[in-house]
Each structure stands twice: as structure tokens, then as C-alpha cells.
Amino acid sequence: MGIDLSGYYQLVSQENMEAYLAALDINIALRKIVCLLRPDKEIIQNGNRMVIRTLTTFRNYVMDFPLDEEFEEDLSAVDGRKCRTTVRWEGDYLVCIQNGEKANRGWKHWLEGDLLHLEMTVEGVICKQIFKKVK
């Protein structure tokens, strides 16, 4: 099992979000809105189960999942798709693989001090976000 990511985090920076959303076929109006948002993240680890909440003034997204088990993820709130998702620890990295319509889709989280890093990928496009732990 990896490190404990539990906590509440606020966005510090992000790069390449517009290109990432375009690769997901998100329309331009919604891309502009999403790029203006400053999401918070709350992560709760409880044994082999995790909850990751991405919270914004526009829309919230909650992932509640078991580690190391494939599950159907409903991404309709994000891009209207469903995929087969597996999340597992690779050392100190929490790695998510999302198998579906889009190739090479997934993300990884890791900590550096009190900074939570998130790297999201789809079809060769990478978006990076950094969050600071506030509680």
C-alpha cells in the first residue's frame, strides 16, 4: 500500500487543461468554464477503499472505489462517457487506468511535502495540477 493521501487540498496551479479537455472532445464553451474553475480535492483512504471528491462551484465529481479492482466509472458529468477503471498503488504513486473510447486515458496522484500532484492523460495529452494541503 502506498502513502496516505487523505486530506483536503486547494488548487495552486494547472497547466494544459484546455488541450486535455479538447482531447476529450469537450465543447469550447465548457472548456472555457472549466479552465476558470479552482477545484478543491478531498481524499479519504479507508483500507482498500478510497473516495476522491473534486469540488467546484460549477459541478462536483466523486470517485468512490476499491483499490486493485476494475469497476465501471460513469464519467457522464465529465465527458459523457463510461469506462472500465482500475486504480492501484505503484510505489508512492496512486495510478488510475481508464479503458474506454479514448486511448491512454488515466491519471496519477502523488505527494511532495504538502503538495498533491495530479497528472491526467488522454491520447498523448498531459494536464498537470498541483494542490496544497489545507487540512
N, C-alpha and C positions, 0 to 999 in steps of 0.2 A: 504494500500500500504506500502511496506517495505521501507528500506533506499535507498538513491541514490547511486548506484554503478558506475555511469558514471565516465569515466576516462580512462587513458592509463596506462597499467601495464606491468612490465617486470618480467619474471620468476626468482625467488630466489632459490627455491628448489622443488624437487619432489621425491616421494618415491613410489615404487611398480608399476612403469609404465610397465615394461616388463611383469609382471604377468597379469596386466589388459589387455594388448594387446593380450596376449596368450589366455585369456578367450574370447576375441572377434574373435579368430581364425585368427589373423593376422600372415602372414608367418614370419619366423625368420629373414630373411634379412631386411624386412621392419621394424620389431620390433627394430632391432639394430639401424637403421637410426633414427627412431622416438625418441628413448631414448637419442640420441645425440643432438637433437634439443633443442633450448632455445626459446620457443614461447613467443611472446608478446600477450597481450589481450587488446582489446579496447571494452568498453561497452558504449552504448548510450541508455539512457532512455528517452522516449518521451511519457508521459502519460501512456497509456495502451500498448504501443508498445516498444519492445526492439530490439536492434541489438547487437550481441556479435560476435566480429571478433577475431579469433585465427590466428595469423600471424607468419609464419616461412619462412626460406629461401627455404624450400622444397615444401610446399603446404600451402595454406590458407584455412580456413573454416569459413564461415559466416552463422550465425543464425539470421534471421530477423523474428520476431514472435509477435503475440498478447499474452498478459498475460491472463491466465484463460480460454483459448480456445484451444481445441485439434486441431492439424494440422498434416499433413503428412510431416515428416522430411526425406529428402534424405541424407543418410549417405554414399553414394557411394564413396565419397572422403575419408572416414574414413575406412569403413569395407565392403563396397559393399551392404549394407542393407538399407531398408526403414523401418520406424516405425511410430507409432501414438504417438505424443509427446504433453505433456501439461506442461507448466511452470507457476508456481504461487508462491506468497509470502506465507511463513509460518513464521510469525513474521519477524525477520530480515534476514531470510534465503530465497534465491531465489532457489526454488526446481524444478527440471525437472524430469518427469517420461517418459521414452521411452518404449512403449509397442510394442513388435515385436518378432522376433525369439529368442532373448536372454532374459532370465529371470532376474528380478530385475535390470534392466538397467536404469541408470539415473545419475544425478549429483546434487550438491548443491553448491552455492556460498554464501559467507558471508564476511564481513569486520571486521577486528580487527585493529583499528588505520588506518595506511596507507597500511596495508597488506590485499590483496584479497585472500581468501582461496577458493580452488576448491577441492571437494571430488567427484570422479567419481566411480560408482559401476557397476558391472555386475556379475551375478551369484555368489554372495558372495565375489568377489574380490574387494578390495578398493584401489584406487590410489589417492594420495594426492599431490596437487601442491599449492605452495604459490607464489604470485606475489606481487611486490612492486609498489605502485602508483608513476608514474614519471611525470604525467601531467593530 
